[in-house]
């Protein structure tokens, strides 16, 4: 029976899209503890902007933003063929998997480390492996609540807006529903995670957090525009894989769920 299920193209596609969706979200959570300078990465002079009275503001971003566009692209594609219910199911499943992953991280961190392992990488610039291990895997736990809350709200908003725009425009203007839904959901995601974590948890000033939100969202907005052609590329690939008739039936079913 499992062979017949896997052979079904719509089921296999859902597994593939869902796999990328969950994997990218989990990876973004883990690598997101690192902050990087966009200006230095591009060998540019620091922006040193002043926003809301806060000086020295630049494009300092979490590494997680590198692959977040993939998550939003997957959201729109899944919504196109499997509807809001498909996005909701994968979003809740992703939250459960991430929560489980960080529970495992917590347990792993608190297991008694081997003495030899602690100092095994001194020659490579890591004097205490346990401290490094805790800092990398444990730091993400400080923002897990903020991140998962922002993720859920953002994803459900993305799916809802995408569907409403599609009902108004029909099959045309994929770029419009994909871009507008992503732009709005990324704003919600950025605002939620920044204020919950930076303002309420770490005590950053309101103007500083607001400045960070503006810069972070400006970057995400530009990336969402740049990534719009990828929506068409993935969409065309799926149309060829499923066939026009099957793809059309799935899209109509997703729209009228």
Order of alpha helices (4+ residues) and beta strands (2+ residues): alpha-alpha-beta-alpha-beta-beta-beta-alpha-alpha-alpha-alpha-alpha-alpha-alpha-alpha
